[in-house]
Amino acid sequence: MAGPDLHAWQGSDPIETRRVVDGLFDPYVLLMAIRNEQGAIVDFVYTEANAAACEFNGLPYEQLVGSGLLDILPGHAGTGLFQRYIDVVETG
């Protein structure tokens, strides 16, 4: 699922979303949890990113948005950082 498809799925206006997030100077990404059949979070997918985030990750928007977090940052899987992401989603 790539940028425009994700916007349609989320029901948001892609032009307005781009305007808002690209106006931010710091890297900004929006991630969606990916769960397995048992309901456990196994990855996150980038659903939005601004230009600063694309530059930080060294990827164009079209390649970053729609990619899995662990595809872009595979080293996170072996650290407590990935578990922290999960904890935030699960506990709020």
C-alpha positions, 0 to 999 in steps of 0.5 A, spaced: 500 500 500 503 506 497 501 513 499 495 515 495 492 508 497 493 509 504 490 516 504 484 513 501 484 508 506 484 513 512 479 517 509 484 523 509 485 529 504 492 527 502 493 535 499 491 537 506 495 532 510 501 533 506 501 541 507 501 540 514 506 535 515 511 538 510 510 544 514 514 541 520 521 542 520 523 536 524 522 529 522 515 526 522 512 520 521 505 516 522 506 509 523 500 504 523 501 497 527 501 491 524 498 485 527 499 477 526 493 472 527 493 472 534 493 480 535 500 481 537 504 487 534 509 484 529 511 491 525 509 498 524 507 501 517 509 508 515 502 511 513 505 518 513 512 522 513 514 529 512 520 531 507 525 531 513 523 524 515 524 522 508 531 526 508 533 523 515 531 516 512 535 517 506 528 515 502 523 518 497 516 519 500 514 514 495 518 509 498 518 510 505 510 511 506 507 504 505 514 500 508 514 496 514 518 499 520 523 493 520 524 493 513 527 500 514 530 499 520 531 492 521 536 493 527 530 495 531 527 488 532 533 486 536 532 492 541 528 494 547 526 500 542 521 496 538 518 493 544 517 500 547 513 502 540 509 496 542 508 498 549 505 505 547 500 502 542 498 497 547 497 501 553 496 508 550 
